Amino acid sequence: MAIIKVIEVLANSEKSWEDATRNAVKQASKSVKNIRSAYVADQSVVVKDNDVTEFRVNLKISFEVK
């Protein structure tokens, strides 16, 4: 029987939500092993002078505990 743990991670990117998601998983994988999935729970942007300057994601990352 596998035990799965879920952590919440926030990340950002100047390019896109997809890039922010990749950044979050890449950074989390430095200290968390056996990542199985990432669920994008929320997305938002920062707007300055009527232009989107930053994409933000709130992820739930699940991984197997050994």
C-alpha positions in Angstrom: 0.0 0.0 0.0 1.4 3.4 -1.0 1.2 6.4 1.3 0.8 9.7 -0.6 1.5 13.1 0.9 0.3 16.4 -0.6 2.1 19.7 -0.1 1.0 23.2 -1.4 3.5 25.2 -3.4 3.3 28.7 -4.8 5.3 29.7 -7.9 5.6 32.5 -10.4 6.9 33.2 -13.9 7.1 36.2 -16.2 6.4 34.0 -19.2 3.2 31.8 -18.5 1.3 29.7 -16.1 2.8 26.6 -17.6 6.3 28.0 -17.0 5.3 28.8 -13.4 4.1 25.2 -13.0 7.3 23.8 -14.3 9.3 26.1 -12.0 7.3 24.8 -9.0 7.8 21.2 -9.8 11.5 21.6 -10.6 12.2 23.5 -7.4 10.1 21.1 -5.2 11.9 18.1 -6.7 15.2 19.4 -5.2 13.9 18.4 -1.7 10.9 16.1 -2.4 11.4 12.8 -4.0 8.9 10.5 -5.8 6.6 13.3 -7.1 3.6 11.6 -8.7 1.4 14.6 -9.8 0.8 18.3 -9.5 -2.7 19.8 -9.4 -3.1 23.5 -10.3 -5.5 24.7 -7.6 -5.4 28.3 -8.5 -4.0 30.8 -11.1 -3.6 34.5 -10.9 -1.7 37.4 -12.6 0.0 40.6 -11.5 -1.0 43.6 -13.6 1.1 46.8 -13.8 0.2 49.7 -16.1 -2.5 47.7 -17.8 -0.1 44.9 -18.7 0.3 41.3 -17.3 3.7 41.2 -15.7 3.7 38.0 -13.7 1.8 34.7 -13.8 1.2 32.9 -10.5 0.1 29.3 -9.7 -0.9 27.6 -6.5 -0.1 23.9 -6.9 -0.8 20.8 -4.8 2.1 18.4 -5.4 1.6 14.8 -4.4 4.4 12.3 -3.7 4.9 8.8 -2.3 6.3 8.5 1.1 8.6 5.5 1.5 
